[in-house]
Each structure stands twice: as structure tokens, then as C-alpha cells.
Amino acid sequence: MFEKVNPKHPDKIADCIAGAIVDLAYKEKHNPKIAVEVLLGHGNCHVIIETDCNLNKKEIETAINRIAGDVIADIKIVEQDIHLSNNQKEKIRCGDNGIFKGVPTSDEEKKLS
């Protein structure tokens, strides 16, 4: 499986926004626990953040507009889920909960990538 999209694709911009929000968390706290989901499209940016630190919504909105332009920001910040927090107590863990299965690519797909 491969994915190749334009750098201005909403998924790429959403990834940049999530990264900027994580950077804000690191400015707030030495070792923050944070999970960020961003949905971007049709002039809207929906952000859900689970974290153990205090983030400033205005700073997040500024980052969103700097990266995505003039969009309506819908920001929801909640305390990190206790089960996720306990899972991260002993060591650093990160990543999606997604499951991916690799499949062989054809010669044409290899050339296109």
C-alpha cells in the first residue's frame, strides 16, 4: 500500500496542524501526554485533543489559521482518558490504533510511486 498526495491535500495540512498542537503542548509541559485528531475540509477545522496539560485555545486557533488559512476552528480539549494515561505510565508509547495489512504492489504501482 502506498499513498502519495499533494502537500496541500487536507490530510497533509491536518497532520501539520496536529504537529503544531503537539509542539504547543511541549511548550507548556516537559513531558506532555497528548493525542490529537484533526478533520479538515469545506472551510472547517475540527480538532479533538486529549491531554494532561493546559492548552490555550487561542494559540491553537492561531496555529490552525497560520497553517490552513481562513477556516472556522472547532476545538475540543478534554482530559486524557484514564486507561490511555495508565498505558503510558511505564514507558513512552505512541501511534494510531489502526491496523494495516501489506499487500504486494504491481509493477505499474511501483512505477507510479
N, C-alpha and C positions, 0 to 999 in steps of 0.2 A: 504494500500500500504506500502511496506517496501523495503528497498534497503540495501543489505549487499555486500560489495565488499572488496577485499584485500587492505590493506593500501598502496600498491604500484600501485594501479589502477590509470590511468591517471586523472580521476576525483578527486580523493583524493589529488594527487600531485598538480593539478591545484588549488584546494582550499587552500592548504598550500602556494602556490605562491601568490595568491590573498591576503591572510592574511599578508604575508611578505611585500607586496607593501603597504597595508594599514598602517602597522607599520612604514614604511618609511615616509608616509605622516604625521603621528603623531610626528615623529622626526622633521619634517620640520615646522609644524604649530600646535598650541594648539588645535584648533577645525576644522580640515580639512573637506571639503566636497569632497568625493571621491566615485567613482563607478569603479569597476574593473571586466573585463571579461577576462578569460584565456581559451584558447583552446590549448591542449597539445596532441601531438601524432606524430608518424613517424619521430622522431628526430627534431621536430619543436615545438616552443612555441610562440603562437600568443597572445599578450596582448593588450587590448584596455583599456585606462584609461581616465575617465572624472574626472577632479579635479579643485579645485580652488587654488592649491598650486604648487610650482615649484619642480618637482621631477627630480633627476639625473638619466638619462638612464643607465649610467654605474653601479650605485648602484643597479638598478633594474635587470640588466643583471647578476650581481654578485649573487644576491639572487636567480634568476632563476637557474643558474648553480649549486649553492650550494644545492638546493632542488631537481632539476630534473636531474642533471648530465650534460653531454656534449650534449646540444641541441642548435639549432640555434634560437636565440631570435629575434622576430619581435615585436617591442614595438611602440605603437602609443599612444601619450598623447595629449588630446585635452582639451580645456576649458570646464568646466561643462555647460551643457545645461541650458539656462536661465529659462525654465519652471521648471526643476528639482530643480534648485537653489532657485527659488521663493517658491516652495513647501516646502522647508526645512527651510525657514526663521524663522517661529514662534516656531517650536519645532523640535526635532530630529526625523527623520523618516528613516527607512532602510528596506532592503529586496528586493527580486526579484519582478518582476511584474507577476510572474507565478500564475496560478490558479490551485489548487489541489482539487480533489474530493475524499473523503474517501470512501472505499468500504469494506465490511466485508471480513475477511480472513477465509480461510478454516482451519480445524484442522491441516491438513498437513502443510499449510503455517505457522501456528503458531509454530509448532514443528521445522520447518526449521529455523525460525527466532530466 
